[in-house]
Amino acid sequence: MNILSVHNFYKLPGGEDLVFKNEAAMLKKHGHNVFTYTRDNKELDAMNAPRKAGALFNSACSAKVRTEISDIIRKKNIDIIHVHNTHMLITPAVYYAACDNGIPVVQTMHNFRFFCIGALLFKDGHICRKCMKNGLSHGVKNKCYHDSSLQSFFCKHILEKNRKRGIYKKISYICLTEFNKKLLIKGMGGHIDASRIFVKPNFIPDESASVKPSEITGRFFLYAGRLDDAKGIRELVKYWPSDVTLCICGSGPLKNDIENEIKNKDIHLAGQKSHDEILSLMKSAEALVFPSLWYETFGMVIAESYMCGTPVIANDIGNGCDMVKKVTPELVFHLEKNMPEADAASLKEKLKELTSGDLKEEYSSKCRTFYLDNFTEEKNYELLMDIYHKCQR
């Protein structure tokens, strides 16, 4: 197959970038011709004010992108287009270019941007579905995109204009979980064709054989992720048992707050680590702790932990919880922002209970098996090919 893989990079690297690169490499490995069309939001930094204004004005559908994609389709004899992200410079123009040329297009839903101005369904420390219930104007009123009324307005403009044009009904979708599929159907209502929605998780290359154990000795638990409110790390360290070792890898806006909170506990801030270093820590940890307060869209770090044969203790919300419940339903706790005193006391007891057992010995084999059954490259390739063929019918 001749496949066009399309992705708009954000200014800060993220999981979507890795999935885009991994899937393109996987397809090439299996003999397909993979062509890429990419843009990078860092381009905006080099634009003067008139050009930035032009980019915003054309954000609903860039005529330039539409022409460029059409040229690639014709010159490379493209069979299918796989889109990962269009925000902000590629725009939904790629969908129109596909339709202009009669080429099927599938969009992987890496976030909730199609029905949430902030893309996360998370606001002020809590799950927020108000754009779904009350309309996208809510997101503009509350400056949900980059705390900017203007930028939030343009996000609303992009979505509403293309909903009216009916383009979202003409494309297919890949949701990373069944949970996300249900949200997409509810969030988009009649603006999409539910029969065009497929479910396929991300895959994790199997590096277990080459991962070296960490140099850290002794029993410890691991948190690996950004230090911000949505990840629940502030609440986790607040209620974490004082005599249980927790290693925190990552950086972010809560770094100083976390440093102050951990002074009298056996918690260590290890800072930002490389991917290889994180995997080494995962392989040696008693368990990974996943305290996220938002739905997440997948939970790559959980799949990586299972690849290493390391169990995961997760907050009972969204995709992280759903994934863990399929393997170790007993390793789930309840965490939320500003917990009532009674709930906080219950959480402390639960964390103490969860961290006292021999989790690695008891659950390692089960976690590794779940990875092999669901998140390998081979399994993912089969699912993706099945989706491509169904989209071409």
NUDO-243490 format. One line per field, with one value per residue (C-alpha): residue number from 1; residue in three letters; x, y, z. Coordinates in nm, 3 decimals. Layout:
BEGIN
resi <- (NUM ...)
resn <- (ALA ...)
u <- (X ...)
v <- (Y ...)
w <- (Z ...)
This chain:
BEGIN
resi <- (1 2 3 4 5 6 7 8 9 10 11 12 13 14 15 16 17 18 19 20 21 22 23 24 25 26 27 28 29 30 31 32 33 34 35 36 37 38 39 40 41 42 43 44 45 46 47 48 49 50 51 52 53 54 55 56 57 58 59 60 61 62 63 64 65 66 67 68 69 70 71 72 73 74 75 76 77 78 79 80 81 82 83 84 85 86 87 88 89 90 91 92 93 94 95 96 97 98 99 100 101 102 103 104 105 106 107 108 109 110 111 112 113 114 115 116 117 118 119 120 121 122 123 124 125 126 127 128 129 130 131 132 133 134 135 136 137 138 139 140 141 142 143 144 145 146 147 148 149 150 151 152 153 154 155 156 157 158 159 160 161 162 163 164 165 166 167 168 169 170 171 172 173 174 175 176 177 178 179 180 181 182 183 184 185 186 187 188 189 190 191 192 193 194 195 196 197 198 199 200 201 202 203 204 205 206 207 208 209 210 211 212 213 214 215 216 217 218 219 220 221 222 223 224 225 226 227 228 229 230 231 232 233 234 235 236 237 238 239 240 241 242 243 244 245 246 247 248 249 250 251 252 253 254 255 256 257 258 259 260 261 262 263 264 265 266 267 268 269 270 271 272 273 274 275 276 277 278 279 280 281 282 283 284 285 286 287 288 289 290 291 292 293 294 295 296 297 298 299 300 301 302 303 304 305 306 307 308 309 310 311 312 313 314 315 316 317 318 319 320 321 322 323 324 325 326 327 328 329 330 331 332 333 334 335 336 337 338 339 340 341 342 343 344 345 346 347 348 349 350 351 352 353 354 355 356 357 358 359 360 361 362 363 364 365 366 367 368 369 370 371 372 373 374 375 376 377 378 379 380 381 382 383 384 385 386 387 388 389 390 391 392 393)
resn <- (MET ASN ILE LEU SER VAL HIS ASN PHE TYR LYS LEU PRO GLY GLY GLU ASP LEU VAL PHE LYS ASN GLU ALA ALA MET LEU LYS LYS HIS GLY HIS ASN VAL PHE THR TYR THR ARG ASP ASN LYS GLU LEU ASP ALA MET ASN ALA PRO ARG LYS ALA GLY ALA LEU PHE ASN SER ALA CYS SER ALA LYS VAL ARG THR GLU ILE SER ASP ILE ILE ARG LYS LYS ASN ILE ASP ILE ILE HIS VAL HIS ASN THR HIS MET LEU ILE THR PRO ALA VAL TYR TYR ALA ALA CYS ASP ASN GLY ILE PRO VAL VAL GLN THR MET HIS ASN PHE ARG PHE PHE CYS ILE GLY ALA LEU LEU PHE LYS ASP GLY HIS ILE CYS ARG LYS CYS MET LYS ASN GLY LEU SER HIS GLY VAL LYS ASN LYS CYS TYR HIS ASP SER SER LEU GLN SER PHE PHE CYS LYS HIS ILE LEU GLU LYS ASN ARG LYS ARG GLY ILE TYR LYS LYS ILE SER TYR ILE CYS LEU THR GLU PHE ASN LYS LYS LEU LEU ILE LYS GLY MET GLY GLY HIS ILE ASP ALA SER ARG ILE PHE VAL LYS PRO ASN PHE ILE PRO ASP GLU SER ALA SER VAL LYS PRO SER GLU ILE THR GLY ARG PHE PHE LEU TYR ALA GLY ARG LEU ASP ASP ALA LYS GLY ILE ARG GLU LEU VAL LYS TYR TRP PRO SER ASP VAL THR LEU CYS ILE CYS GLY SER GLY PRO LEU LYS ASN ASP ILE GLU ASN GLU ILE LYS ASN LYS ASP ILE HIS LEU ALA GLY GLN LYS SER HIS ASP GLU ILE LEU SER LEU MET LYS SER ALA GLU ALA LEU VAL PHE PRO SER LEU TRP TYR GLU THR PHE GLY MET VAL ILE ALA GLU SER TYR MET CYS GLY THR PRO VAL ILE ALA ASN ASP ILE GLY ASN GLY CYS ASP MET VAL LYS LYS VAL THR PRO GLU LEU VAL PHE HIS LEU GLU LYS ASN MET PRO GLU ALA ASP ALA ALA SER LEU LYS GLU LYS LEU LYS GLU LEU THR SER GLY ASP LEU LYS GLU GLU TYR SER SER LYS CYS ARG THR PHE TYR LEU ASP ASN PHE THR GLU GLU LYS ASN TYR GLU LEU LEU MET ASP ILE TYR HIS LYS CYS GLN ARG)
u <- (0.000 0.102 0.024 0.040 0.101 0.016 0.115 0.139 0.404 0.335 0.595 0.665 0.731 0.466 0.334 0.157 0.493 0.623 0.314 0.338 0.703 0.652 0.357 0.534 0.839 0.618 0.443 0.774 0.906 0.615 0.692 0.451 0.547 0.503 0.512 0.485 0.346 0.437 0.426 0.557 0.391 0.737 0.696 0.459 0.747 0.925 0.619 0.561 0.226 0.053 0.155 0.035 -0.295 -0.316 -0.253 -0.535 -0.766 -0.702 -0.707 -1.043 -0.906 -0.574 -0.596 -0.219 -0.225 -0.522 -0.326 -0.004 -0.182 -0.365 -0.035 0.115 -0.193 -0.163 0.217 0.260 -0.060 -0.173 -0.414 -0.501 -0.425 -0.362 -0.382 -0.249 -0.278 -0.385 -0.363 -0.272 -0.099 -0.215 -0.580 -0.873 -0.768 -0.619 -0.969 -1.094 -0.793 -0.867 -1.232 -1.137 -0.937 -1.160 -0.902 -1.011 -0.875 -0.853 -0.787 -0.631 -0.791 -0.498 -0.702 -1.053 -1.002 -1.296 -1.543 -1.341 -1.170 -0.898 -0.865 -0.836 -1.186 -1.010 -1.034 -0.932 -0.820 -1.135 -1.295 -1.496 -1.757 -1.918 -1.826 -2.004 -2.312 -2.338 -2.163 -1.818 -1.889 -1.828 -1.464 -1.425 -1.587 -1.349 -1.038 -0.982 -0.714 -0.388 -0.589 -0.669 -1.014 -0.886 -0.715 -1.012 -1.243 -1.043 -1.053 -1.432 -1.437 -1.240 -1.471 -1.804 -1.722 -1.616 -1.907 -2.144 -1.962 -2.014 -1.651 -1.629 -1.893 -1.677 -1.371 -1.296 -1.157 -0.923 -0.990 -0.726 -0.983 -1.352 -1.386 -1.264 -1.497 -1.797 -1.680 -1.630 -1.979 -2.133 -1.920 -1.971 -2.333 -2.465 -2.148 -1.977 -2.069 -2.040 -1.996 -1.663 -1.509 -1.253 -1.061 -0.687 -0.447 -0.097 0.182 0.502 0.814 0.927 1.252 1.226 1.525 1.758 1.640 1.898 1.781 1.825 2.125 1.887 1.887 1.605 1.229 1.075 0.772 0.788 0.603 0.703 0.531 0.485 0.458 0.130 -0.219 -0.381 -0.142 -0.244 0.115 0.053 -0.223 -0.025 0.275 0.041 -0.115 0.178 0.292 0.588 0.790 0.750 1.007 0.871 1.093 0.948 1.078 0.972 0.951 0.686 0.519 0.462 0.830 0.874 0.546 0.646 0.988 0.819 0.568 0.820 1.058 0.950 0.881 1.084 1.018 1.293 1.272 1.493 1.416 1.378 1.512 1.575 1.340 1.600 1.650 1.275 1.249 1.536 1.357 1.032 1.200 1.334 1.035 0.787 0.511 0.439 0.196 -0.049 -0.248 -0.385 -0.690 -0.797 -0.924 -0.595 -0.635 -0.434 -0.157 0.164 0.354 0.119 0.174 0.551 0.534 0.350 0.611 0.868 0.651 0.586 0.236 0.057 -0.137 -0.388 -0.645 -0.998 -1.070 -1.065 -0.839 -0.564 -0.813 -0.979 -0.646 -0.536 -0.874 -0.834 -0.516 -0.518 -0.853 -0.742 -0.464 -0.698 -0.745 -0.960 -0.790 -0.932 -0.845 -0.948 -1.062 -1.291 -1.117 -1.291 -1.200 -0.842 -0.808 -0.947 -0.703 -0.406 -0.508 -0.558 -0.215 -0.055 -0.229 -0.139 0.228 0.278 0.246 0.490 0.329 0.609 0.628 0.250 0.156 0.461 0.373 0.012 0.121 0.371 0.109 -0.136 0.128 0.199 -0.172 -0.251 0.038 0.298 0.394 0.272 -0.073 -0.097 -0.004 -0.283 -0.538 -0.419 -0.428 -0.781 -0.887 -0.722 -0.895 -1.233 -1.183 -1.109 -1.434)
v <- (0.000 0.360 0.531 0.902 0.959 1.312 1.480 1.833 1.846 2.054 2.295 2.054 1.687 1.440 1.087 1.159 1.225 0.887 0.702 0.876 0.773 0.419 0.344 0.480 0.265 -0.040 0.003 0.044 -0.266 -0.463 -0.348 -0.058 0.269 0.532 0.899 1.169 1.520 1.711 2.061 2.194 2.458 2.598 2.756 3.003 3.146 3.254 3.426 3.799 3.934 3.943 3.584 3.463 3.638 3.467 3.128 3.188 3.313 2.997 2.761 2.606 2.490 2.589 2.618 2.575 2.247 2.123 2.178 2.024 1.711 1.673 1.694 1.418 1.199 1.220 1.200 0.911 0.726 0.725 0.448 0.577 0.876 0.830 1.151 1.188 1.562 1.864 2.138 2.418 2.443 2.140 2.212 1.991 2.073 1.723 1.573 1.786 1.696 1.328 1.372 1.579 1.282 0.998 0.868 0.719 0.896 0.774 0.998 0.863 1.034 1.112 1.357 1.499 1.812 1.737 1.810 1.990 2.327 2.232 1.883 1.709 1.721 1.859 2.203 2.347 2.012 1.819 1.632 1.878 1.782 2.124 2.168 1.838 1.938 2.313 2.371 2.487 2.848 2.736 2.669 3.019 3.181 2.997 3.046 2.671 2.681 2.830 3.057 3.276 3.393 3.457 3.121 2.942 3.122 2.998 2.641 2.673 2.829 2.538 2.277 2.450 2.548 2.198 2.038 2.251 2.145 1.779 1.679 1.486 1.242 1.157 1.032 0.727 0.726 0.519 0.544 0.406 0.249 0.160 0.429 0.692 0.561 0.615 0.970 1.048 0.931 1.130 1.437 1.459 1.345 1.354 1.511 1.174 0.831 0.588 0.294 0.449 0.434 0.161 0.077 0.008 0.074 0.211 -0.043 -0.060 -0.211 -0.509 -0.396 -0.616 -0.834 -0.536 -0.334 -0.337 -0.328 0.004 0.067 0.166 -0.099 -0.187 -0.192 0.116 0.235 0.454 0.754 0.854 1.152 1.526 1.714 1.895 1.906 1.673 1.391 1.380 1.385 1.663 1.459 1.134 1.264 1.425 1.089 0.858 0.638 0.807 0.485 0.359 0.460 0.644 0.753 1.040 1.088 1.390 1.767 2.032 2.332 2.155 2.075 2.326 2.226 1.861 1.938 2.108 1.827 1.540 1.673 1.431 1.130 0.862 1.023 1.112 1.356 1.206 1.474 1.422 1.086 0.936 0.671 0.399 0.515 0.508 0.152 0.044 0.191 0.024 -0.313 -0.280 -0.112 -0.301 -0.125 0.183 0.432 0.605 0.869 1.066 1.287 1.314 1.048 1.019 0.897 0.580 0.554 0.463 0.442 0.164 -0.040 0.012 -0.103 -0.420 -0.476 -0.480 -0.717 -0.452 -0.414 -0.078 0.084 0.329 0.590 0.475 0.709 0.687 0.481 0.416 0.257 0.057 -0.086 -0.183 -0.337 -0.579 -0.715 -0.643 -0.494 -0.507 -0.254 0.046 0.333 0.647 0.986 1.331 1.692 1.847 1.519 1.525 1.423 1.085 0.998 1.112 0.883 0.594 0.666 0.664 0.323 0.193 0.312 0.159 -0.170 -0.167 -0.090 -0.356 -0.666 -0.846 -0.705 -0.783 -1.148 -1.191 -1.004 -0.979 -1.276 -1.162 -0.809 -0.939 -1.169 -0.880 -0.681 -0.969 -1.015 -0.649 -0.409 -0.575 -0.446 -0.767 -0.746 -0.376 -0.429 -0.686 -0.444 -0.149 -0.346 -0.463 -0.100 0.020 -0.249 -0.169 0.201 0.123 -0.067)
w <- (0.000 -0.056 0.275 0.355 0.725 0.841 1.165 1.307 1.581 1.891 2.026 2.313 2.225 2.333 2.303 1.975 1.808 1.921 1.798 1.459 1.420 1.553 1.325 1.016 1.096 1.153 0.818 0.633 0.807 0.660 0.307 0.261 0.096 0.366 0.275 0.540 0.549 0.864 1.005 1.337 1.554 1.621 1.277 1.442 1.647 1.329 1.181 1.199 1.319 0.974 0.897 1.239 1.179 0.842 1.000 1.247 0.971 0.768 1.066 0.969 0.634 0.479 0.101 0.079 0.272 0.070 -0.252 -0.117 0.009 -0.324 -0.511 -0.294 -0.344 -0.721 -0.752 -0.506 -0.599 -0.234 -0.126 0.222 0.444 0.817 1.020 1.374 1.442 1.234 1.499 1.421 1.081 0.884 0.967 0.857 0.498 0.480 0.506 0.218 0.004 0.064 -0.032 -0.340 -0.465 -0.347 -0.097 0.238 0.546 0.905 1.204 1.524 1.823 2.052 2.263 2.297 2.085 1.851 2.132 2.401 2.352 2.600 2.444 2.785 2.936 3.243 3.405 3.743 3.880 3.786 3.496 3.286 3.024 2.992 2.624 2.560 2.760 2.701 2.369 2.267 2.368 2.726 2.639 2.495 2.798 3.029 2.809 2.799 2.527 2.656 2.890 2.589 2.477 2.125 2.080 2.238 1.995 1.697 1.830 1.846 1.499 1.350 1.499 1.429 1.073 0.978 1.160 0.949 0.633 0.729 0.677 1.005 0.878 0.577 0.763 0.977 1.330 1.542 1.914 2.147 2.384 2.400 2.668 2.419 2.150 2.378 2.456 2.086 1.995 2.280 2.222 1.846 1.832 1.477 1.337 1.283 1.147 1.440 1.200 1.095 1.443 1.516 1.834 1.828 2.114 2.070 2.060 2.260 2.099 2.307 2.465 2.773 2.680 2.645 2.946 3.222 3.585 3.765 3.988 4.267 4.536 4.770 4.729 4.568 4.374 4.065 3.927 3.573 3.417 3.403 3.733 3.681 3.829 3.576 3.664 4.031 4.154 4.412 4.577 4.556 4.752 5.005 5.096 5.024 5.320 5.489 5.522 5.162 4.901 4.597 4.310 4.102 3.747 3.549 3.555 3.529 3.693 4.028 4.085 4.369 4.534 4.526 4.676 4.973 5.023 5.036 5.300 5.573 5.351 5.176 4.836 4.592 4.299 4.029 3.768 3.395 3.277 2.936 2.800 2.861 3.220 3.283 3.151 3.377 3.677 3.570 3.546 3.902 4.070 4.285 4.091 3.884 4.040 3.804 3.999 3.702 3.772 3.407 3.170 2.976 2.619 2.658 2.917 2.731 3.059 3.179 2.864 2.902 3.262 3.159 2.889 3.171 3.376 3.641 3.790 3.806 4.091 3.939 4.031 3.953 3.664 3.286 3.063 3.316 3.552 3.273 3.162 3.514 3.601 3.311 3.470 3.843 3.951 4.314 4.248 4.213 4.458 4.468 4.449 4.379 4.432 4.768 4.921 5.226 5.548 5.567 5.207 5.262 5.563 5.361 5.078 5.316 5.445 5.092 4.976 5.284 5.208 4.837 4.899 5.166 4.946 4.716 4.403 4.160 4.259 4.253 3.935 3.707 3.486 3.447 3.344 3.091 2.938 2.905 2.718 2.479 2.410 2.347 2.287 2.067 1.724 1.555 1.714 1.631 1.268 1.226 1.375 1.166 0.840 0.917 0.976 0.653 0.448 0.602 0.525 0.161 0.104)
